[in-house]
Amino acid sequence: MKKLLLGISALIIAISMQNFSFASDISFIYINGSNNNNEKMKNWFENGVKKLHPAMVDQFESNEQVRQLMLSREKLNIIDEPQIFFWGDMSKVDLDFVNKQLDLSKDFSPTVAFQVRRLITQYMHDAIWVQKTHHMLPIVKNLNDMVKDEYQKGRYTVLYGYSAGTFITYEYLVNTLPYINLEELFDNLKVEEDFKKFVKENPRKNTCISALADANIGVVSSGGKLVFNNDESSLKKNYLEIDSSTEKVCSPVGAVKGVVNFASPLVLFYSDLADPDYEQTYYNKLMLKYMMENGLFWLTVNFREDPLAFPSSRNLTYQEMEKIINLTFTDPKGFIYDNSGVWSWRPFFLAHTSYWAARKKFSKAVVKSFVEGYRYQYDTLYREKLLEK
């Protein structure tokens, strides 16, 4: 009897530790953008999300095609309560410094010049601040903690990035998705043959960029290059222990279902990704391959009147993507789709902040983009009809 009880206890513990494997719900995590760095703007963002989320849930759950593609097929339920990831207050010290310097110019600047300078500070500071690696990485870690916590509760997540929050959704995916095969990585890098042989003889799980840094193997520099630990003995030792770092800092496989970026200026601030000589482009290709093979979606939905919103790319089939990145997808299931032509029917100077007020239009556009994105990718007849319009 004692052995039986111990066996049952062990089984219960094992199941509780693995409960994330039986996720049955989806949480939508909303990430704020720039100019949300005081209590007033924090309340504006949170109240906007609380108004938007019920409309978003309703549109997702009432759409028959979405139910077939994501909800009913996997027996998933969208959580009624929105999850809010707020990072705006992290830039306060730096912004206060800039404002003090701005005040110095008030005495000698023409009024119009000063007001323009103040507007630029107000709207652009956080977007520039968050791009710096030493600011971004702690934010990515905090977001991953939230994603992992939701996964432990049995919930998948969809990340909603608003405005400069799109930088965080991108950095989250590129830093924490476990798309790096270590043997392939070192085969493509200039490292000693002895170390390549060592890696081949000691295979480890696929990992992420954050784990390379956590294990003290290497970090991606501001120039997009992977810089390695030069001490070969410690590099080998750290390599052998990297699985623990993978478990600790990478996004759990399957935890994130997809990303919805809106009011997105991502292309404006990350245009260097188009440079083929930029080394991080290599990791973006691996990330894209991972997303397509693991069924992740990436939507960009912008109001056409929004002057700060940029299309992410033209829409491509996965065959076109394969040719561009020179990689082959195995059994692709994911999709990337841009819909930057949504009418908000707001004047241009209000459009960037109108996604909450125009929540019904926006929610419908997101769901429509989800369905169109999947069908554009995997339904040839539908794609041909769409392109004829």
C-alpha positions in Angstrom: 0.0 0.0 0.0 2.8 2.4 0.9 4.5 1.8 -2.5 1.1 2.3 -4.2 0.6 5.7 -2.4 4.2 6.7 -3.2 3.6 5.8 -6.9 0.3 7.8 -7.0 2.0 10.8 -5.4 4.9 10.6 -7.9 2.3 10.5 -10.7 0.4 13.5 -9.4 3.7 15.5 -9.0 4.8 14.6 -12.6 1.4 15.6 -14.0 1.4 18.9 -12.1 4.9 19.7 -13.3 3.9 19.0 -16.9 0.5 20.8 -16.8 1.7 23.2 -19.5 1.6 20.3 -22.0 -2.2 20.2 -21.7 -2.9 23.9 -22.2 -6.5 24.5 -23.1 -6.8 28.3 -22.9 -5.3 31.3 -24.7 -4.3 34.6 -23.0 -4.0 37.8 -25.0 -1.0 39.8 -23.7 -1.2 43.5 -24.7 2.1 45.4 -24.8 2.2 49.2 -24.6 4.0 51.6 -26.9 5.8 54.9 -26.6 4.6 57.9 -24.6 3.0 55.7 -21.9 5.4 56.7 -19.2 3.2 58.5 -16.7 0.2 57.5 -14.6 -2.2 59.3 -16.9 -1.0 57.5 -20.1 -0.7 54.2 -18.2 -4.4 54.5 -17.3 -5.2 55.4 -20.9 -3.5 52.3 -22.2 -5.0 50.0 -19.6 -8.5 51.4 -20.0 -8.2 51.1 -23.8 -7.1 47.5 -23.6 -10.1 46.7 -21.2 -12.4 48.2 -23.8 -10.8 46.5 -26.8 -10.3 43.0 -25.4 -14.1 42.0 -25.1 -14.6 43.1 -28.7 -11.5 41.1 -29.8 -12.7 37.9 -27.9 -16.2 38.2 -29.4 -14.8 38.5 -32.9 -12.5 35.6 -32.5 -15.1 33.3 -30.9 -17.9 34.2 -33.3 -15.9 33.6 -36.5 -16.5 30.1 -37.8 -13.3 29.9 -39.7 -11.2 30.9 -36.6 -13.0 28.2 -34.6 -12.0 25.7 -37.2 -8.4 26.9 -37.6 -7.5 27.5 -34.0 -10.2 27.3 -31.3 -12.4 24.2 -31.8 -9.7 22.2 -33.5 -7.5 22.5 -30.5 -10.3 22.8 -28.0 -9.1 26.3 -26.9 -10.9 29.0 -25.0 -9.8 32.7 -24.9 -9.4 34.1 -21.4 -12.0 36.8 -20.7 -9.5 38.9 -18.7 -6.8 40.7 -20.8 -3.2 40.4 -19.7 -1.3 43.7 -19.8 2.5 43.9 -20.0 3.5 47.4 -19.2 7.0 48.7 -19.6 6.5 52.4 -20.0 7.6 53.4 -16.5 11.0 51.8 -17.0 12.2 54.8 -19.0 11.2 57.4 -16.4 14.7 58.2 -15.1 16.1 58.7 -18.6 13.1 60.7 -19.7 13.3 63.0 -16.7 16.9 63.8 -17.7 15.9 64.6 -21.2 13.1 66.9 -20.0 15.5 68.8 -17.8 17.8 69.4 -20.8 14.8 70.4 -22.8 13.8 73.0 -20.2 17.2 74.6 -20.6 16.4 75.4 -24.2 13.1 77.1 -23.4 14.7 80.5 -22.6 16.4 80.9 -25.9 14.3 78.8 -28.4 11.5 80.2 -30.5 8.2 79.0 -29.1 7.4 76.9 -32.2 10.8 75.2 -32.2 10.5 74.5 -28.5 7.0 73.0 -28.8 8.1 70.8 -31.7 11.1 69.7 -29.7 8.9 68.8 -26.8 6.5 66.8 -29.0 9.5 64.8 -30.4 10.7 64.1 -26.9 7.2 63.1 -25.8 6.5 60.7 -28.7 9.9 59.4 -29.7 12.0 59.1 -26.6 10.7 55.7 -25.4 10.8 54.3 -29.0 14.5 55.1 -29.1 15.2 54.2 -25.5 13.7 50.7 -25.7 15.8 49.8 -28.8 19.0 49.9 -26.8 20.1 46.4 -25.8 20.6 47.1 -22.1 17.1 48.4 -21.9 15.4 45.8 -24.2 16.8 42.6 -22.7 15.3 43.1 -19.2 12.0 43.9 -20.8 12.2 40.7 -22.9 13.0 38.7 -19.8 10.0 40.1 -17.9 7.7 39.4 -20.8 9.1 35.8 -21.0 8.4 35.4 -17.3 4.8 36.3 -17.9 4.5 33.9 -20.9 6.0 31.1 -18.9 3.7 31.8 -15.9 0.7 31.7 -18.3 1.9 28.4 -19.7 2.3 26.9 -16.3 -1.4 27.8 -15.7 -2.3 25.8 -18.9 -2.6 28.9 -21.1 -1.1 29.6 -24.5 -0.4 33.3 -25.4 -0.9 35.7 -28.3 1.2 38.8 -28.0 -0.4 42.1 -29.1 2.2 44.8 -29.7 0.9 48.4 -29.9 3.2 51.0 -31.6 6.7 50.7 -30.1 5.4 47.6 -28.4 6.0 45.9 -31.8 9.7 46.3 -31.1 9.2 44.1 -28.0 7.2 41.4 -29.8 10.0 41.2 -32.4 12.8 41.2 -29.9 11.0 38.6 -27.8 10.7 36.2 -30.7 14.2 36.7 -32.0 15.8 36.3 -28.5 13.7 33.6 -26.8 12.3 31.2 -29.5 14.4 28.0 -29.5 15.2 28.0 -33.2 19.0 27.5 -32.9 20.4 24.1 -33.7 23.8 24.3 -32.0 25.6 21.9 -34.4 24.3 23.8 -37.4 25.1 27.1 -35.8 28.8 26.3 -35.1 29.2 24.7 -38.5 28.3 28.1 -40.0 30.6 30.1 -37.8 34.3 30.7 -37.7 35.3 28.5 -34.8 38.0 25.9 -34.4 37.4 22.5 -36.0 38.2 20.9 -32.6 35.2 22.8 -31.1 32.9 21.9 -34.0 33.8 18.2 -33.4 33.2 18.6 -29.7 29.7 20.0 -30.4 28.9 17.2 -32.8 29.9 14.6 -30.2 27.9 16.3 -27.4 24.5 17.2 -28.9 22.2 19.5 -27.0 18.6 20.7 -27.4 17.7 23.5 -29.7 18.2 26.8 -27.9 17.7 30.5 -28.2 19.9 33.6 -28.3 19.0 34.5 -24.7 20.3 31.1 -23.6 23.7 31.6 -25.4 24.1 34.7 -23.3 22.9 33.2 -20.0 25.3 30.2 -20.5 28.2 32.7 -21.2 28.7 31.2 -24.6 28.1 34.3 -26.7 26.1 37.4 -27.1 24.7 39.3 -30.1 26.5 42.7 -30.3 24.8 46.0 -31.3 26.2 45.3 -34.7 24.2 42.1 -35.0 27.2 39.8 -34.7 27.4 36.8 -32.4 30.5 37.4 -30.2 31.8 34.2 -28.4 33.6 33.5 -25.2 37.3 33.2 -26.4 38.3 30.8 -23.6 37.9 27.4 -25.2 38.0 25.4 -22.0 35.2 27.5 -20.3 33.3 27.6 -23.6 33.2 23.8 -23.7 32.2 23.6 -20.0 29.4 26.2 -20.6 28.3 24.5 -23.7 27.7 21.2 -21.8 25.4 23.0 -19.4 23.4 25.0 -21.9 20.3 22.9 -21.7 19.7 24.3 -18.2 19.9 27.9 -19.6 17.6 26.9 -22.5 15.0 25.7 -19.9 15.5 28.9 -17.8 15.4 31.7 -20.4 13.9 30.4 -23.7 10.2 30.5 -24.5 8.7 27.1 -23.9 8.0 25.3 -27.2 4.5 26.0 -28.3 3.7 28.5 -25.5 3.3 31.4 -27.9 0.7 30.9 -30.6 1.4 34.1 -32.5 1.7 37.9 -32.6 -0.6 40.7 -33.6 1.3 44.0 -34.2 -0.8 47.1 -34.7 0.0 50.8 -35.2 3.4 49.4 -36.1 6.4 51.6 -36.8 8.7 48.5 -36.7 10.0 48.8 -40.3 11.0 52.4 -39.7 13.1 51.6 -36.7 14.5 48.2 -37.8 15.2 48.9 -41.5 18.8 47.5 -41.1 17.2 44.0 -41.2 17.0 44.4 -44.9 20.8 44.6 -45.1 22.0 41.1 -46.3 25.4 41.9 -44.6 23.8 42.5 -41.2 24.6 39.2 -39.3 21.4 39.2 -37.4 19.5 38.7 -40.7 20.8 35.1 -40.4 19.0 34.6 -37.1 15.9 36.2 -38.5 15.9 33.6 -41.3 16.1 30.8 -38.7 13.4 32.4 -36.7 11.1 32.6 -39.7 11.7 28.9 -40.5 10.9 28.0 -36.9 7.7 30.0 -37.0 6.5 28.5 -40.2 7.3 25.0 -39.1 5.8 25.3 -35.7 2.5 27.0 -36.7 3.1 30.5 -35.3 1.4 33.4 -37.0 2.6 37.0 -37.3 -0.1 39.6 -38.2 0.4 43.3 -38.9 -2.8 45.2 -38.8 -2.7 49.0 -39.3 -5.2 51.8 -39.9 -4.4 53.3 -43.3 -4.9 56.8 -41.8 -2.2 56.2 -39.1 0.9 58.2 -40.1 3.1 56.2 -37.8 2.1 52.8 -39.0 4.2 51.0 -41.7 3.4 47.8 -43.6 5.8 45.0 -42.5 6.2 43.6 -46.0 4.3 42.5 -49.0 2.4 39.3 -48.5 4.4 36.2 -49.6 3.7 32.5 -50.0 5.9 30.2 -48.1 7.5 29.1 -51.4 8.5 32.7 -52.1 9.9 33.0 -48.5 12.0 29.9 -49.1 13.5 31.4 -52.2 14.3 34.7 -50.5 15.9 33.2 -47.4 17.4 30.2 -49.2 16.0 27.7 -46.6 13.4 24.9 -47.0 10.4 24.7 -44.6 9.5 21.2 -43.4 5.7 20.8 -43.2 4.9 24.5 -42.9 1.9 25.4 -40.8 2.5 29.1 -39.8 1.8 32.3 -41.7 2.9 35.9 -41.9 0.3 38.4 -43.1 0.1 42.2 -43.4 -3.1 44.2 -43.6 -2.2 47.9 -43.4 -5.2 49.1 -45.4 -7.9 49.1 -42.7 -10.1 52.1 -42.6 -10.6 53.7 -39.1 -12.5 56.7 -40.5 -10.6 59.0 -38.2 -8.5 62.0 -39.2 -4.8 61.2 -39.5 -3.8 63.1 -36.4 -6.1 60.9 -34.3 -5.6 57.6 -36.1 -2.6 56.3 -34.1 -4.4 56.5 -30.8 -7.9 55.4 -32.2 -7.5 51.6 -32.1 -9.4 51.5 -28.8 -12.2 53.9 -29.9 -12.5 52.1 -33.2 -12.3 48.7 -31.5 -15.1 47.0 -33.4 -13.5 47.9 -36.8 -10.1 46.9 -35.5 -11.2 43.6 -34.0 -13.0 42.6 -37.1 -9.8 43.5 -39.1 -7.6 41.4 -36.9 -9.9 38.3 -37.2 -10.3 38.9 -41.0 -6.5 39.2 -41.3 -6.0 35.9 -39.3 -8.4 34.0 -41.7 -7.0 35.7 -44.8 -3.4 35.1 -43.7 -3.9 31.4 -43.3 -5.9 31.0 -46.5 -3.5 33.2 -48.5 -0.8 30.8 -47.4 -2.5 27.4 -47.8 -5.6 27.9 -50.1 -4.4 28.5 -53.7 -7.9 29.3 -55.1 -8.6 31.8 -52.3 -5.2 33.5 -52.8 -5.8 33.8 -56.5 -9.2 35.4 -55.9 -7.7 37.7 -53.3 -5.0 38.9 -55.7 -7.6 39.6 -58.4 -9.4 42.2 -56.3 
